[in-house]
Amino acid sequence: MDIQIYTLRGCGSCTKIKELLARIGVQYTENRVGVDISKDDFLAKYPDISGYPQMVVDGVLVGGLMDSVKFFVENKMVSSKKS
């Protein structure tokens, strides 16, 4: 599974998605918008994006933090039950 995340510096939700990915042991590539990819190039690739982070799995845009959590729950990579 190829996971790419697009983040911005100083973004609290971006930090949370990286913590989640580390906690569940999933390898990913971080692309910092404005550093690794220009904002214009990112928006040309994903024109309907309005916030960060954004996660792309195997070339398919999953979405932001909550959409990413939902993806992991639906794919049984994390549990939605509290322990």
Secondary structure in CASP SS format (residue, H / E / C, confidence):
PFRMAT SS
TARGET T0000
AUTHOR 0000-0000-0000
METHOD secondary structure of the structure
MODEL  1
M C 1.00
D C 1.00
I E 1.00
Q E 1.00
I E 1.00
Y E 1.00
T E 1.00
L C 1.00
R C 1.00
G C 1.00
C C 1.00
G H 1.00
S H 1.00
C H 1.00
T H 1.00
K H 1.00
I H 1.00
K H 1.00
E H 1.00
L H 1.00
L H 1.00
A H 1.00
R H 1.00
I C 1.00
G C 1.00
V C 1.00
Q C 1.00
Y C 1.00
T E 1.00
E E 1.00
N E 1.00
R E 1.00
V E 1.00
G C 1.00
V C 1.00
D C 1.00
I E 1.00
S C 1.00
K H 1.00
D H 1.00
D H 1.00
F H 1.00
L H 1.00
A H 1.00
K H 1.00
Y C 1.00
P C 1.00
D C 1.00
I C 1.00
S C 1.00
G C 1.00
Y C 1.00
P C 1.00
Q E 1.00
M E 1.00
V E 1.00
V E 1.00
D C 1.00
G C 1.00
V E 1.00
L E 1.00
V E 1.00
G E 1.00
G C 1.00
L H 1.00
M H 1.00
D H 1.00
S H 1.00
V H 1.00
K H 1.00
F H 1.00
F H 1.00
V H 1.00
E H 1.00
N C 1.00
K C 1.00
M C 1.00
V C 1.00
S C 1.00
S C 1.00
K C 1.00
K C 1.00
S C 1.00
END
